[in-house]
Amino acid sequence: MRKNYYQKMAFLGMFLIIILAFQKYTSKEKEDFSDVKFISENTIPLNLSEFEPNDLDEKQWQNLGFTEKQIATILNYKKIVGGKFTSKEQLKKCYAFSPEKFSELESYIMLPETNKDSKSNHFKSFEKKSISISGKFNPDHYSTTDWVKMGFSERQAEAIVKYKSYLGGSFISKEKFKECFIINDENYQKLEPYLILPSKTPEDYKSYGKNYNTEKPKIKYSSFDPNTLTIEGWKAFGFSEKQANTIVNYRDRNLRGSFKNIEDLQKCFVISAEKFEELKPYIKLDPSNFTKTEGKKVEIKQQETDFSKIDMNSITFKQLLEFGLDEKAAGSIIGFRKKLGGFMNKEQILTTYNIDKELVGKLISTCPLNTSNVPRYTLVDAPEEWLKNHPYFKYSADKIIFYRLSNPDDKKIWKLLKLKPEYEARMKLYLKY
């Protein structure tokens, strides 16, 4: 009896507790949770201050709250973008930065917001470069290279030389030199004691400047036969010695000694369309001078080589000259072939610079092409040096090297590269599967 009594009392007690709890839960009075605090995942507060991300080492990145894996990603990304972060916008694209993490650090990052801002500050950064001067010098005698050696950037050096040309070929005086917009006051103060120039601009500067005539001398044209014109004759028409030599070589080697018509002359790549129009009214082709140079018959040597048996991946410089190409075209083909490691199809040869495509078209239609000895790799196994030097791969080399660290599969790497179809197609010529 007592046992049943105690069980009933216990049951009633439990029942009352449940009713009271339910009433409290459903009551309109709200519990005060103001003192409740949630524990964040990162319980260690970061002591943040302004920082230049290009100067941070692994430990410093770790102090900012990044893991070893994230740090490796950041440093690899830095290599991919050229070894230096240039803007916050660029840094934000790094996979290691979550939106929350970047937002936390953004105000402390010492970088311009965008690459445009970085470019706008381009010239400001020049002021920080130190100028080194070895002794007194005449700036009129300095080339672009000399100004670069002194400490100016290549673009600044070119601007200084152009300014000299604008003045007529001489800086005239220290006053005029100082007016060059590239040279700020600080650099001028450093340079001024070493300048071998008059301090003041001569009063007769306008007439003095005429001695430095920048206008091209007017060329007196007269009727001429391009098949008898010498190098000196071409130079008299305004061509440089190098251009004149090219025209004569083109005539004697490519065309076997003579221009047969005006169109042959027009095809010579050193003669611009404007220059050709100037020359055209004075060109007089005399058929009696065909296959003659300076009045002497040119002996046309018969080809000794059977080009139908010469592989385009082993053809020599001399054999290309024998076929009729000039030295510049032959050198371009040999050089391009060397960079590629060998041609994989004949269309590639026609993309070579400085060639007569019509003549080279005849060459490749005659010569066979053997590709069995051309080195080929997979994206995963390709040597880094090969990737960075190959004309088709060098612009994507850093990305390939980075992606294959975590994705050692060619198909996945291609997806990550997201290249234009034409770029991918020519790269695949040198890949094995």
Number of C-alpha atoms within 10 A of each C-alpha: 5 7 7 9 10 11 11 11 11 11 11 12 11 10 11 11 10 11 10 10 11 11 10 12 11 9 9 8 8 9 8 7 7 6 6 7 7 6 7 7 6 8 7 8 8 11 7 12 9 11 15 11 21 14 8 12 11 14 12 14 18 14 12 14 16 18 14 13 9 17 19 15 16 21 18 18 22 19 14 18 14 10 12 15 20 22 19 19 14 16 24 16 13 17 12 19 17 12 11 9 14 17 12 12 15 16 14 14 17 14 22 18 16 14 16 12 13 15 13 11 12 11 13 10 11 15 14 8 12 12 15 12 13 7 9 12 15 12 21 17 10 13 13 18 13 13 19 16 14 14 16 23 17 14 11 19 22 17 16 24 20 15 20 19 16 13 17 18 18 20 25 22 16 20 15 18 24 18 14 16 12 18 17 13 12 9 15 17 12 14 19 16 12 15 19 14 20 13 14 11 15 13 8 8 10 9 10 12 16 11 10 14 12 13 7 7 8 8 9 8 13 10 12 16 14 24 25 20 14 16 19 13 14 18 15 15 17 16 18 14 14 11 17 23 17 20 22 21 19 25 23 21 19 19 17 18 23 25 25 18 13 14 9 13 21 17 14 15 15 16 18 12 12 8 14 17 12 13 16 13 12 14 18 14 19 15 14 8 20 18 21 19 19 11 12 10 12 15 10 11 8 8 11 9 11 9 19 12 11 17 16 25 21 12 15 16 17 12 16 21 17 17 20 22 24 22 18 13 21 22 19 17 25 20 13 18 19 13 14 19 18 21 22 19 14 15 11 14 21 16 12 19 14 16 21 18 15 9 14 21 14 11 18 19 12 16 18 16 20 16 14 10 9 13 14 16 15 14 26 16 12 16 12 13 10 17 20 16 14 17 14 20 21 16 13 14 20 19 18 24 22 16 20 16 10 9 14 14 14 18 10 12 20 14 9 13 13 9 12 8 9 8 11 15 12 14 15 16 13 21 14 10 8
